[in-house]
Amino acid sequence: MKKYSTLIILALILMLSCEKDDICLENTTPYLMLKFYSFENDTLVKTIDIDSIRVLNKGLISNYTAKSFDSIQIPLDINQYTTSYQITSEKTTDTIYFSYDRKDIFVSRSCGYKTNFENLAIDSTTNNWIKAYNINTTIIDNDTTAHINIYH
């Protein structure tokens, strides 16, 4: 009997000493969302044929190669205060230079930190196929609504 009670106590100690598995179910760092509109009718959402999207000095974003979109979500660099993109549509390339401030926020032990972006600005853009833009919000804390409207 003493043998079984020792095993039961040992099993209880082992079960109580285990940590629960932490799984991150929360959203982490949000993406910058660009929505495309017609330049002639600024309320009309207009798809665009994207040949490629390239982060300057980093490389190609393969999710957006040779497809049509009415909006895209692109990551901002969490280690810098600027990110630049070359977006090519119908063999015409425009470059957009974004600047922003970073705000690191502790989410949880399992998720770690996420970065929100504040004071988003477009420092410059070429105007080959991009005719105009409108920044809807300068705070990027979610990726469910368009942060910038691009008119083409």
C-alpha positions in Angstrom: 0.0 0.0 0.0 2.9 2.3 0.8 4.3 1.7 -2.6 1.0 2.9 -4.3 0.7 6.0 -2.1 4.3 6.9 -3.0 3.5 6.5 -6.7 0.3 8.6 -6.4 2.1 11.4 -4.5 4.9 11.4 -7.0 2.4 11.5 -9.9 0.6 14.5 -8.3 3.9 16.3 -7.8 4.8 15.8 -11.4 1.4 16.9 -12.7 1.4 20.1 -10.5 5.0 21.0 -11.5 4.3 21.1 -15.2 3.7 24.4 -16.9 0.8 24.9 -19.2 1.7 25.3 -22.9 1.4 28.9 -24.0 0.1 29.3 -27.5 -0.1 32.8 -29.0 -3.6 33.3 -30.3 -3.4 37.1 -30.5 -2.6 39.3 -33.5 1.0 40.4 -33.6 2.6 43.3 -35.5 0.0 44.7 -37.9 0.7 45.1 -41.7 0.2 48.4 -43.6 -2.9 48.1 -45.7 -3.1 49.9 -49.1 -6.4 50.0 -50.9 -6.6 50.9 -54.6 -9.2 53.4 -56.1 -9.9 54.9 -59.4 -8.3 58.3 -60.0 -11.3 59.4 -62.1 -13.9 58.3 -59.5 -12.3 58.4 -56.0 -15.1 56.4 -54.4 -14.7 53.4 -56.9 -12.5 50.6 -55.7 -10.3 49.6 -58.7 -8.2 46.4 -58.9 -4.7 46.6 -60.1 -2.6 44.1 -61.9 0.6 43.8 -59.8 3.7 42.4 -61.5 5.8 42.5 -58.4 6.4 44.2 -55.0 9.9 44.6 -53.9 11.2 46.0 -50.6 14.2 48.2 -51.4 17.5 46.6 -50.2 15.6 43.5 -49.0 14.0 41.6 -51.9 10.8 40.5 -53.6 7.5 39.8 -51.7 6.4 36.6 -53.5 2.7 36.8 -52.4 2.1 39.7 -54.8 3.6 38.5 -58.0 1.5 38.6 -61.2 -1.9 38.9 -59.5 -4.8 41.4 -59.4 -5.7 43.1 -56.1 -8.0 45.8 -54.8 -5.9 46.0 -51.6 -2.6 44.7 -50.3 -1.0 44.3 -46.8 2.7 44.9 -46.7 5.0 44.7 -43.7 6.8 47.7 -42.3 10.4 47.1 -41.0 10.2 46.8 -37.2 14.0 47.5 -36.9 14.0 50.7 -38.8 12.1 54.0 -39.0 11.6 53.8 -42.8 10.6 51.2 -45.3 10.6 51.7 -49.1 8.7 49.7 -51.7 8.8 49.4 -55.5 5.4 48.3 -56.8 5.4 47.3 -60.4 2.1 47.3 -62.3 1.9 46.6 -66.1 5.7 47.0 -66.4 5.6 50.4 -64.8 7.3 50.9 -61.4 6.5 53.4 -58.6 8.6 53.7 -55.5 7.0 54.7 -52.2 9.1 55.8 -49.2 7.3 55.4 -45.8 8.5 56.8 -42.5 7.1 56.1 -39.0 7.8 55.8 -35.3 7.8 52.4 -33.7 6.0 51.5 -30.4 6.8 48.1 -28.9 4.0 46.6 -26.8 4.3 43.5 -24.6 1.4 41.2 -25.6 2.0 38.1 -23.4 4.6 35.6 -22.5 3.7 33.3 -25.4 3.4 36.1 -28.0 6.2 38.3 -26.8 6.2 41.9 -28.2 4.4 43.4 -31.1 5.2 46.7 -32.8 2.6 49.3 -33.6 3.5 52.2 -35.9 2.7 55.9 -35.3 3.2 59.1 -37.3 3.1 57.2 -40.6 4.0 59.5 -43.5 4.9 59.1 -47.1 8.2 60.9 -47.6 8.0 60.7 -51.3 6.6 58.7 -54.2 7.2 58.5 -57.9 4.1 59.2 -60.0 4.2 56.7 -62.9 1.0 54.8 -62.3 0.2 56.2 -58.9 -1.7 59.4 -59.5 -2.4 60.4 -55.9 -2.7 59.0 -52.4 -4.6 59.7 -49.1 -3.3 58.7 -45.7 -6.5 57.6 -43.8 -4.7 57.1 -40.4 -1.2 57.7 -39.2 -1.4 55.0 -36.5 -1.0 51.4 -37.6 -2.4 49.3 -34.8 -4.5 46.8 -36.8 -4.6 45.4 -40.3 -8.4 45.3 -40.8 -9.0 48.7 -42.4 -7.2 50.5 -45.1 -4.5 52.9 -43.8 -3.7 54.5 -47.2 -5.8 54.9 -50.3 -3.8 54.8 -53.6 -5.5 56.4 -56.7 -4.4 55.1 -60.1 
